[in-house]
């Protein structure tokens, strides 16, 4: 399944990012969940479809990077 098709709107992105947080170590999950909530709330009023697309793309890239970062650490 192509993630970009699943994450087609901000609410789906929010859900996807919270699921990605579950892949992180327990001690990092709360930090990133808080960050996801704060970012979602700060962009809640965004109406420009192009800007929304940019935000979704960047959030997906950042989530992938963070999950890879933690998966390379020993003890995971």
PyMOL Python script that loads the backbone (N, CA, C, O; Angstrom):
from pymol import cmd

cmd.read_pdbstr("""\
ATOM      1  N   UNK A   1       0.840  -1.177   0.000  1.00  0.00           N
ATOM      2  CA  UNK A   1       0.000   0.000   0.000  1.00  0.00           C
ATOM      3  C   UNK A   1       0.886   1.242   0.000  1.00  0.00           C
ATOM      4  O   UNK A   1       1.853   1.320   0.757  1.00  0.00           O
ATOM      5  N   UNK A   2       0.560   2.193  -0.833  1.00  0.00           N
ATOM      6  CA  UNK A   2       1.313   3.431  -0.929  1.00  0.00           C
ATOM      7  C   UNK A   2       0.864   4.379   0.179  1.00  0.00           C
ATOM      8  O   UNK A   2      -0.310   4.744   0.246  1.00  0.00           O
ATOM      9  N   UNK A   3       1.786   4.777   1.043  1.00  0.00           N
ATOM     10  CA  UNK A   3       1.460   5.633   2.178  1.00  0.00           C
ATOM     11  C   UNK A   3       0.925   6.978   1.709  1.00  0.00           C
ATOM     12  O   UNK A   3       0.032   7.537   2.347  1.00  0.00           O
ATOM     13  N   UNK A   4       1.447   7.509   0.612  1.00  0.00           N
ATOM     14  CA  UNK A   4       0.994   8.809   0.134  1.00  0.00           C
ATOM     15  C   UNK A   4      -0.485   8.807  -0.222  1.00  0.00           C
ATOM     16  O   UNK A   4      -1.137   9.845  -0.114  1.00  0.00           O
ATOM     17  N   UNK A   5      -1.030   7.673  -0.641  1.00  0.00           N
ATOM     18  CA  UNK A   5      -2.459   7.595  -0.937  1.00  0.00           C
ATOM     19  C   UNK A   5      -3.273   7.528   0.349  1.00  0.00           C
ATOM     20  O   UNK A   5      -4.382   8.060   0.406  1.00  0.00           O
ATOM     21  N   UNK A   6      -2.744   6.891   1.366  1.00  0.00           N
ATOM     22  CA  UNK A   6      -3.428   6.795   2.652  1.00  0.00           C
ATOM     23  C   UNK A   6      -3.423   8.149   3.347  1.00  0.00           C
ATOM     24  O   UNK A   6      -4.410   8.530   3.976  1.00  0.00           O
ATOM     25  N   UNK A   7      -2.328   8.868   3.237  1.00  0.00           N
ATOM     26  CA  UNK A   7      -2.177  10.164   3.882  1.00  0.00           C
ATOM     27  C   UNK A   7      -2.501  11.247   2.857  1.00  0.00           C
ATOM     28  O   UNK A   7      -1.609  11.884   2.298  1.00  0.00           O
ATOM     29  N   UNK A   8      -3.781  11.438   2.627  1.00  0.00           N
ATOM     30  CA  UNK A   8      -4.210  12.389   1.604  1.00  0.00           C
ATOM     31  C   UNK A   8      -4.793  13.661   2.195  1.00  0.00           C
ATOM     32  O   UNK A   8      -5.067  14.617   1.470  1.00  0.00           O
ATOM     33  N   UNK A   9      -4.983  13.677   3.510  1.00  0.00           N
ATOM     34  CA  UNK A   9      -5.518  14.881   4.143  1.00  0.00           C
ATOM     35  C   UNK A   9      -4.912  15.026   5.533  1.00  0.00           C
ATOM     36  O   UNK A   9      -4.314  14.080   6.045  1.00  0.00           O
ATOM     37  N   UNK A  10      -5.057  16.193   6.150  1.00  0.00           N
ATOM     38  CA  UNK A  10      -4.403  16.441   7.443  1.00  0.00           C
ATOM     39  C   UNK A  10      -4.806  15.467   8.555  1.00  0.00           C
ATOM     40  O   UNK A  10      -3.964  15.083   9.366  1.00  0.00           O
ATOM     41  N   UNK A  11      -6.062  15.069   8.605  1.00  0.00           N
ATOM     42  CA  UNK A  11      -6.475  14.148   9.663  1.00  0.00           C
ATOM     43  C   UNK A  11      -5.821  12.780   9.493  1.00  0.00           C
ATOM     44  O   UNK A  11      -5.394  12.166  10.471  1.00  0.00           O
ATOM     45  N   UNK A  12      -5.742  12.308   8.266  1.00  0.00           N
ATOM     46  CA  UNK A  12      -5.054  11.037   8.010  1.00  0.00           C
ATOM     47  C   UNK A  12      -3.573  11.150   8.340  1.00  0.00           C
ATOM     48  O   UNK A  12      -2.974  10.207   8.857  1.00  0.00           O
ATOM     49  N   UNK A  13      -2.984  12.300   8.041  1.00  0.00           N
ATOM     50  CA  UNK A  13      -1.578  12.530   8.390  1.00  0.00           C
ATOM     51  C   UNK A  13      -1.395  12.452   9.896  1.00  0.00           C
ATOM     52  O   UNK A  13      -0.469  11.799  10.377  1.00  0.00           O
ATOM     53  N   UNK A  14      -2.265  13.110  10.638  1.00  0.00           N
ATOM     54  CA  UNK A  14      -2.198  13.113  12.097  1.00  0.00           C
ATOM     55  C   UNK A  14      -2.239  11.679  12.638  1.00  0.00           C
ATOM     56  O   UNK A  14      -1.426  11.307  13.485  1.00  0.00           O
ATOM     57  N   UNK A  15      -3.173  10.891  12.151  1.00  0.00           N
ATOM     58  CA  UNK A  15      -3.293   9.496  12.593  1.00  0.00           C
ATOM     59  C   UNK A  15      -2.044   8.695  12.230  1.00  0.00           C
ATOM     60  O   UNK A  15      -1.529   7.923  13.040  1.00  0.00           O
ATOM     61  N   UNK A  16      -1.571   8.889  11.014  1.00  0.00           N
ATOM     62  CA  UNK A  16      -0.376   8.178  10.553  1.00  0.00           C
ATOM     63  C   UNK A  16       0.826   8.520  11.437  1.00  0.00           C
ATOM     64  O   UNK A  16       1.573   7.629  11.842  1.00  0.00           O
ATOM     65  N   UNK A  17       1.011   9.800  11.732  1.00  0.00           N
ATOM     66  CA  UNK A  17       2.160  10.211  12.539  1.00  0.00           C
ATOM     67  C   UNK A  17       2.077   9.653  13.957  1.00  0.00           C
ATOM     68  O   UNK A  17       3.095   9.261  14.527  1.00  0.00           O
ATOM     69  N   UNK A  18       0.884   9.614  14.526  1.00  0.00           N
ATOM     70  CA  UNK A  18       0.751   9.021  15.862  1.00  0.00           C
ATOM     71  C   UNK A  18       1.061   7.527  15.834  1.00  0.00           C
ATOM     72  O   UNK A  18       1.641   6.999  16.783  1.00  0.00           O
ATOM     73  N   UNK A  19       0.683   6.844  14.759  1.00  0.00           N
ATOM     74  CA  UNK A  19       1.041   5.419  14.629  1.00  0.00           C
ATOM     75  C   UNK A  19       2.555   5.260  14.476  1.00  0.00           C
ATOM     76  O   UNK A  19       3.135   4.314  15.010  1.00  0.00           O
ATOM     77  N   UNK A  20       3.192   6.172  13.756  1.00  0.00           N
ATOM     78  CA  UNK A  20       4.645   6.112  13.598  1.00  0.00           C
ATOM     79  C   UNK A  20       5.339   6.289  14.948  1.00  0.00           C
ATOM     80  O   UNK A  20       6.392   5.696  15.185  1.00  0.00           O
ATOM     81  N   UNK A  21       4.761   7.095  15.827  1.00  0.00           N
ATOM     82  CA  UNK A  21       5.353   7.305  17.151  1.00  0.00           C
ATOM     83  C   UNK A  21       5.455   5.998  17.929  1.00  0.00           C
ATOM     84  O   UNK A  21       6.350   5.839  18.760  1.00  0.00           O
ATOM     85  N   UNK A  22       4.554   5.073  17.669  1.00  0.00           N
ATOM     86  CA  UNK A  22       4.582   3.784  18.369  1.00  0.00           C
ATOM     87  C   UNK A  22       5.793   2.948  17.988  1.00  0.00           C
ATOM     88  O   UNK A  22       6.131   1.994  18.689  1.00  0.00           O
ATOM     89  N   UNK A  23       6.448   3.291  16.890  1.00  0.00           N
ATOM     90  CA  UNK A  23       7.647   2.576  16.457  1.00  0.00           C
ATOM     91  C   UNK A  23       8.896   3.063  17.187  1.00  0.00           C
ATOM     92  O   UNK A  23       9.961   2.455  17.081  1.00  0.00           O
ATOM     93  N   UNK A  24       8.760   4.153  17.921  1.00  0.00           N
ATOM     94  CA  UNK A  24       9.900   4.760  18.608  1.00  0.00           C
ATOM     95  C   UNK A  24      10.062   4.159  19.996  1.00  0.00           C
ATOM     96  O   UNK A  24       9.138   3.537  20.520  1.00  0.00           O
ATOM     97  N   UNK A  25      11.241   4.345  20.595  1.00  0.00           N
ATOM     98  CA  UNK A  25      11.436   3.884  21.971  1.00  0.00           C
ATOM     99  C   UNK A  25      10.428   4.563  22.900  1.00  0.00           C
ATOM    100  O   UNK A  25      10.013   5.697  22.660  1.00  0.00           O
ATOM    101  N   UNK A  26      10.049   3.871  23.939  1.00  0.00           N
ATOM    102  CA  UNK A  26       9.039   4.369  24.871  1.00  0.00           C
ATOM    103  C   UNK A  26       9.381   5.749  25.406  1.00  0.00           C
ATOM    104  O   UNK A  26       8.501   6.600  25.532  1.00  0.00           O
ATOM    105  N   UNK A  27      10.649   5.981  25.721  1.00  0.00           N
ATOM    106  CA  UNK A  27      11.032   7.268  26.297  1.00  0.00           C
ATOM    107  C   UNK A  27      10.978   8.415  25.289  1.00  0.00           C
ATOM    108  O   UNK A  27      11.039   9.574  25.700  1.00  0.00           O
ATOM    109  N   UNK A  28      10.866   8.144  24.004  1.00  0.00           N
ATOM    110  CA  UNK A  28      10.780   9.198  22.986  1.00  0.00           C
ATOM    111  C   UNK A  28       9.353   9.399  22.477  1.00  0.00           C
ATOM    112  O   UNK A  28       9.052  10.425  21.868  1.00  0.00           O
ATOM    113  N   UNK A  29       8.490   8.441  22.719  1.00  0.00           N
ATOM    114  CA  UNK A  29       7.138   8.500  22.158  1.00  0.00           C
ATOM    115  C   UNK A  29       6.359   9.727  22.610  1.00  0.00           C
ATOM    116  O   UNK A  29       5.748  10.405  21.783  1.00  0.00           O
ATOM    117  N   UNK A  30       6.369  10.023  23.897  1.00  0.00           N
ATOM    118  CA  UNK A  30       5.600  11.167  24.394  1.00  0.00           C
ATOM    119  C   UNK A  30       6.079  12.476  23.789  1.00  0.00           C
ATOM    120  O   UNK A  30       5.274  13.343  23.448  1.00  0.00           O
ATOM    121  N   UNK A  31       7.385  12.615  23.658  1.00  0.00           N
ATOM    122  CA  UNK A  31       7.938  13.839  23.069  1.00  0.00           C
ATOM    123  C   UNK A  31       7.416  14.039  21.647  1.00  0.00           C
ATOM    124  O   UNK A  31       6.946  15.123  21.303  1.00  0.00           O
ATOM    125  N   UNK A  32       7.496  13.015  20.840  1.00  0.00           N
ATOM    126  CA  UNK A  32       7.085  13.146  19.440  1.00  0.00           C
ATOM    127  C   UNK A  32       5.569  13.224  19.287  1.00  0.00           C
ATOM    128  O   UNK A  32       5.082  13.901  18.382  1.00  0.00           O
ATOM    129  N   UNK A  33       4.815  12.549  20.147  1.00  0.00           N
ATOM    130  CA  UNK A  33       3.356  12.688  20.115  1.00  0.00           C
ATOM    131  C   UNK A  33       2.960  14.129  20.425  1.00  0.00           C
ATOM    132  O   UNK A  33       2.073  14.691  19.783  1.00  0.00           O
ATOM    133  N   UNK A  34       3.621  14.714  21.404  1.00  0.00           N
ATOM    134  CA  UNK A  34       3.356  16.113  21.747  1.00  0.00           C
ATOM    135  C   UNK A  34       3.683  17.024  20.561  1.00  0.00           C
ATOM    136  O   UNK A  34       2.919  17.935  20.241  1.00  0.00           O
ATOM    137  N   UNK A  35       4.804  16.774  19.923  1.00  0.00           N
ATOM    138  CA  UNK A  35       5.207  17.571  18.761  1.00  0.00           C
ATOM    139  C   UNK A  35       4.181  17.447  17.631  1.00  0.00           C
ATOM    140  O   UNK A  35       3.842  18.442  16.990  1.00  0.00           O
ATOM    141  N   UNK A  36       3.690  16.240  17.387  1.00  0.00           N
ATOM    142  CA  UNK A  36       2.684  16.020  16.337  1.00  0.00           C
ATOM    143  C   UNK A  36       1.421  16.818  16.659  1.00  0.00           C
ATOM    144  O   UNK A  36       0.869  17.490  15.787  1.00  0.00           O
ATOM    145  N   UNK A  37       0.967  16.744  17.905  1.00  0.00           N
ATOM    146  CA  UNK A  37      -0.244  17.485  18.301  1.00  0.00           C
ATOM    147  C   UNK A  37      -0.051  18.987  18.143  1.00  0.00           C
ATOM    148  O   UNK A  37      -0.927  19.680  17.624  1.00  0.00           O
ATOM    149  N   UNK A  38       1.094  19.489  18.590  1.00  0.00           N
ATOM    150  CA  UNK A  38       1.361  20.928  18.494  1.00  0.00           C
ATOM    151  C   UNK A  38       1.404  21.387  17.041  1.00  0.00           C
ATOM    152  O   UNK A  38       0.854  22.434  16.700  1.00  0.00           O
ATOM    153  N   UNK A  39       2.045  20.618  16.202  1.00  0.00           N
ATOM    154  CA  UNK A  39       2.137  20.978  14.783  1.00  0.00           C
ATOM    155  C   UNK A  39       0.768  20.935  14.120  1.00  0.00           C
ATOM    156  O   UNK A  39       0.430  21.809  13.323  1.00  0.00           O
ATOM    157  N   UNK A  40      -0.014  19.923  14.449  1.00  0.00           N
ATOM    158  CA  UNK A  40      -1.364  19.825  13.887  1.00  0.00           C
ATOM    159  C   UNK A  40      -2.186  21.042  14.301  1.00  0.00           C
ATOM    160  O   UNK A  40      -2.854  21.657  13.470  1.00  0.00           O
ATOM    161  N   UNK A  41      -2.135  21.386  15.584  1.00  0.00           N
ATOM    162  CA  UNK A  41      -2.903  22.536  16.073  1.00  0.00           C
ATOM    163  C   UNK A  41      -2.428  23.853  15.470  1.00  0.00           C
ATOM    164  O   UNK A  41      -3.239  24.746  15.229  1.00  0.00           O
ATOM    165  N   UNK A  42      -1.150  23.985  15.229  1.00  0.00           N
ATOM    166  CA  UNK A  42      -0.639  25.245  14.676  1.00  0.00           C
ATOM    167  C   UNK A  42      -0.989  25.420  13.204  1.00  0.00           C
ATOM    168  O   UNK A  42      -0.945  26.537  12.688  1.00  0.00           O
ATOM    169  N   UNK A  43      -1.336  24.325  12.519  1.00  0.00           N
ATOM    170  CA  UNK A  43      -1.678  24.409  11.094  1.00  0.00           C
ATOM    171  C   UNK A  43      -3.161  24.132  10.835  1.00  0.00           C
ATOM    172  O   UNK A  43      -3.568  23.979   9.683  1.00  0.00           O
ATOM    173  N   UNK A  44      -3.957  24.066  11.877  1.00  0.00           N
ATOM    174  CA  UNK A  44      -5.364  23.682  11.749  1.00  0.00           C
ATOM    175  C   UNK A  44      -6.162  24.637  10.856  1.00  0.00           C
ATOM    176  O   UNK A  44      -7.130  24.222  10.219  1.00  0.00           O
ATOM    177  N   UNK A  45      -5.766  25.900  10.807  1.00  0.00           N
ATOM    178  CA  UNK A  45      -6.508  26.897  10.027  1.00  0.00           C
ATOM    179  C   UNK A  45      -6.017  27.022   8.590  1.00  0.00           C
ATOM    180  O   UNK A  45      -6.530  27.845   7.832  1.00  0.00           O
ATOM    181  N   UNK A  46      -5.044  26.228   8.210  1.00  0.00           N
ATOM    182  CA  UNK A  46      -4.492  26.308   6.843  1.00  0.00           C
ATOM    183  C   UNK A  46      -5.549  25.882   5.825  1.00  0.00           C
ATOM    184  O   UNK A  46      -6.169  24.828   5.969  1.00  0.00           O
ATOM    185  N   UNK A  47      -5.752  26.710   4.791  1.00  0.00           N
ATOM    186  CA  UNK A  47      -6.761  26.411   3.772  1.00  0.00           C
ATOM    187  C   UNK A  47      -6.174  26.272   2.373  1.00  0.00           C
ATOM    188  O   UNK A  47      -6.842  25.765   1.473  1.00  0.00           O
ATOM    189  N   UNK A  48      -4.946  26.710   2.180  1.00  0.00           N
ATOM    190  CA  UNK A  48      -4.313  26.653   0.864  1.00  0.00           C
ATOM    191  C   UNK A  48      -3.930  25.198   0.554  1.00  0.00           C
ATOM    192  O   UNK A  48      -3.078  24.627   1.236  1.00  0.00           O
ATOM    193  N   UNK A  49      -4.555  24.595  -0.472  1.00  0.00           N
ATOM    194  CA  UNK A  49      -4.277  23.185  -0.788  1.00  0.00           C
ATOM    195  C   UNK A  49      -2.805  22.905  -1.098  1.00  0.00           C
ATOM    196  O   UNK A  49      -2.291  21.845  -0.738  1.00  0.00           O
ATOM    197  N   UNK A  50      -2.132  23.826  -1.749  1.00  0.00           N
ATOM    198  CA  UNK A  50      -0.716  23.631  -2.069  1.00  0.00           C
ATOM    199  C   UNK A  50       0.119  23.627  -0.793  1.00  0.00           C
ATOM    200  O   UNK A  50       1.021  22.803  -0.645  1.00  0.00           O
ATOM    201  N   UNK A  51      -0.173  24.535   0.122  1.00  0.00           N
ATOM    202  CA  UNK A  51       0.553  24.596   1.392  1.00  0.00           C
ATOM    203  C   UNK A  51       0.275  23.331   2.215  1.00  0.00           C
ATOM    204  O   UNK A  51       1.186  22.792   2.843  1.00  0.00           O
ATOM    205  N   UNK A  52      -0.958  22.863   2.216  1.00  0.00           N
ATOM    206  CA  UNK A  52      -1.302  21.632   2.934  1.00  0.00           C
ATOM    207  C   UNK A  52      -0.513  20.459   2.364  1.00  0.00           C
ATOM    208  O   UNK A  52       0.004  19.633   3.117  1.00  0.00           O
ATOM    209  N   UNK A  53      -0.420  20.383   1.052  1.00  0.00           N
ATOM    210  CA  UNK A  53       0.349  19.316   0.404  1.00  0.00           C
ATOM    211  C   UNK A  53       1.813  19.385   0.832  1.00  0.00           C
ATOM    212  O   UNK A  53       2.429  18.357   1.115  1.00  0.00           O
ATOM    213  N   UNK A  54       2.376  20.609   0.879  1.00  0.00           N
ATOM    214  CA  UNK A  54       3.768  20.784   1.296  1.00  0.00           C
ATOM    215  C   UNK A  54       3.971  20.326   2.746  1.00  0.00           C
ATOM    216  O   UNK A  54       4.956  19.660   3.064  1.00  0.00           O
ATOM    217  N   UNK A  55       3.036  20.689   3.607  1.00  0.00           N
ATOM    218  CA  UNK A  55       3.133  20.304   5.019  1.00  0.00           C
ATOM    219  C   UNK A  55       3.092  18.786   5.158  1.00  0.00           C
ATOM    220  O   UNK A  55       3.865  18.202   5.918  1.00  0.00           O
ATOM    221  N   UNK A  56       2.181  18.150   4.414  1.00  0.00           N
ATOM    222  CA  UNK A  56       2.062  16.688   4.468  1.00  0.00           C
ATOM    223  C   UNK A  56       3.351  16.031   3.988  1.00  0.00           C
ATOM    224  O   UNK A  56       3.851  15.106   4.629  1.00  0.00           O
ATOM    225  N   UNK A  57       3.889  16.499   2.870  1.00  0.00           N
ATOM    226  CA  UNK A  57       5.133  15.921   2.336  1.00  0.00           C
ATOM    227  C   UNK A  57       6.274  16.056   3.326  1.00  0.00           C
ATOM    228  O   UNK A  57       7.015  15.102   3.561  1.00  0.00           O
ATOM    229  N   UNK A  58       6.416  17.237   3.905  1.00  0.00           N
ATOM    230  CA  UNK A  58       7.513  17.475   4.848  1.00  0.00           C
ATOM    231  C   UNK A  58       7.351  16.624   6.108  1.00  0.00           C
ATOM    232  O   UNK A  58       8.324  16.072   6.623  1.00  0.00           O
ATOM    233  N   UNK A  59       6.127  16.524   6.593  1.00  0.00           N
ATOM    234  CA  UNK A  59       5.876  15.721   7.792  1.00  0.00           C
ATOM    235  C   UNK A  59       6.190  14.249   7.539  1.00  0.00           C
ATOM    236  O   UNK A  59       6.725  13.565   8.411  1.00  0.00           O
ATOM    237  N   UNK A  60       5.858  13.767   6.350  1.00  0.00           N
ATOM    238  CA  UNK A  60       6.149  12.374   5.998  1.00  0.00           C
ATOM    239  C   UNK A  60       7.658  12.140   5.947  1.00  0.00           C
ATOM    240  O   UNK A  60       8.153  11.133   6.454  1.00  0.00           O
ATOM    241  N   UNK A  61       8.384  13.073   5.334  1.00  0.00           N
ATOM    242  CA  UNK A  61       9.846  12.956   5.261  1.00  0.00           C
ATOM    243  C   UNK A  61      10.455  12.973   6.657  1.00  0.00           C
ATOM    244  O   UNK A  61      11.331  12.167   6.969  1.00  0.00           O
ATOM    245  N   UNK A  62       9.987  13.899   7.496  1.00  0.00           N
ATOM    246  CA  UNK A  62      10.517  14.004   8.854  1.00  0.00           C
ATOM    247  C   UNK A  62      10.236  12.740   9.666  1.00  0.00           C
ATOM    248  O   UNK A  62      11.103  12.265  10.399  1.00  0.00           O
ATOM    249  N   UNK A  63       9.028  12.199   9.536  1.00  0.00           N
ATOM    250  CA  UNK A  63       8.670  10.987  10.277  1.00  0.00           C
ATOM    251  C   UNK A  63       9.553   9.819   9.856  1.00  0.00           C
ATOM    252  O   UNK A  63      10.023   9.049  10.695  1.00  0.00           O
ATOM    253  N   UNK A  64       9.773   9.694   8.561  1.00  0.00           N
ATOM    254  CA  UNK A  64      10.633   8.615   8.061  1.00  0.00           C
ATOM    255  C   UNK A  64      12.048   8.762   8.618  1.00  0.00           C
ATOM    256  O   UNK A  64      12.660   7.777   9.030  1.00  0.00           O
ATOM    257  N   UNK A  65      12.564   9.983   8.631  1.00  0.00           N
ATOM    258  CA  UNK A  65      13.908  10.230   9.139  1.00  0.00           C
ATOM    259  C   UNK A  65      14.007   9.882  10.626  1.00  0.00           C
ATOM    260  O   UNK A  65      14.977   9.258  11.056  1.00  0.00           O
ATOM    261  N   UNK A  66      13.010  10.284  11.401  1.00  0.00           N
ATOM    262  CA  UNK A  66      13.040  10.033  12.844  1.00  0.00           C
ATOM    263  C   UNK A  66      12.973   8.538  13.140  1.00  0.00           C
ATOM    264  O   UNK A  66      13.714   8.038  13.987  1.00  0.00           O
ATOM    265  N   UNK A  67      12.095   7.826  12.452  1.00  0.00           N
ATOM    266  CA  UNK A  67      11.987   6.380  12.673  1.00  0.00           C
ATOM    267  C   UNK A  67      13.298   5.695  12.297  1.00  0.00           C
ATOM    268  O   UNK A  67      13.757   4.806  13.014  1.00  0.00           O
ATOM    269  N   UNK A  68      13.904   6.098  11.185  1.00  0.00           N
ATOM    270  CA  UNK A  68      15.196   5.517  10.790  1.00  0.00           C
ATOM    271  C   UNK A  68      16.276   5.842  11.812  1.00  0.00           C
ATOM    272  O   UNK A  68      17.103   4.991  12.141  1.00  0.00           O
ATOM    273  N   UNK A  69      16.269   7.067  12.310  1.00  0.00           N
ATOM    274  CA  UNK A  69      17.264   7.491  13.300  1.00  0.00           C
ATOM    275  C   UNK A  69      17.215   6.585  14.526  1.00  0.00           C
ATOM    276  O   UNK A  69      18.252   6.114  14.994  1.00  0.00           O
ATOM    277  N   UNK A  70      16.032   6.343  15.038  1.00  0.00           N
ATOM    278  CA  UNK A  70      15.908   5.517  16.235  1.00  0.00           C
ATOM    279  C   UNK A  70      16.112   4.038  15.944  1.00  0.00           C
ATOM    280  O   UNK A  70      16.535   3.295  16.830  1.00  0.00           O
ATOM    281  N   UNK A  71      15.827   3.595  14.740  1.00  0.00           N
ATOM    282  CA  UNK A  71      16.005   2.176  14.430  1.00  0.00           C
ATOM    283  C   UNK A  71      17.478   1.814  14.272  1.00  0.00           C
ATOM    284  O   UNK A  71      17.831   0.637  14.335  1.00  0.00           O
ATOM    285  N   UNK A  72      18.339   2.803  14.067  1.00  0.00           N
ATOM    286  CA  UNK A  72      19.776   2.551  13.938  1.00  0.00           C
ATOM    287  C   UNK A  72      20.476   2.521  15.287  1.00  0.00           C
ATOM    288  O   UNK A  72      21.630   2.101  15.374  1.00  0.00           O
ATOM    289  N   UNK A  73      19.796   2.958  16.339  1.00  0.00           N
ATOM    290  CA  UNK A  73      20.417   2.995  17.652  1.00  0.00           C
ATOM    291  C   UNK A  73      20.453   1.593  18.247  1.00  0.00           C
ATOM    292  O   UNK A  73      19.496   0.831  18.114  1.00  0.00           O
ATOM    293  N   UNK A  74      21.560   1.256  18.903  1.00  0.00           N
ATOM    294  CA  UNK A  74      21.653  -0.067  19.530  1.00  0.00           C
ATOM    295  C   UNK A  74      20.651  -0.196  20.678  1.00  0.00           C
ATOM    296  O   UNK A  74      20.297   0.783  21.334  1.00  0.00           O
ATOM    297  N   UNK A  75      20.218  -1.407  20.893  1.00  0.00           N
ATOM    298  CA  UNK A  75      19.311  -1.659  22.001  1.00  0.00           C
ATOM    299  C   UNK A  75      17.853  -1.521  21.647  1.00  0.00           C
ATOM    300  O   UNK A  75      16.998  -1.540  22.532  1.00  0.00           O
ATOM    301  N   UNK A  76      17.553  -1.385  20.381  1.00  0.00           N
ATOM    302  CA  UNK A  76      16.153  -1.258  19.964  1.00  0.00           C
ATOM    303  C   UNK A  76      15.613  -2.604  19.583  1.00  0.00           C
ATOM    304  O   UNK A  76      14.449  -2.716  19.202  1.00  0.00           O
TER     305      UNK A  76
END
""", "prot")
cmd.dss("prot")
cmd.show_as("cartoon", "prot")
cmd.util.cbc("prot")
cmd.orient("prot")
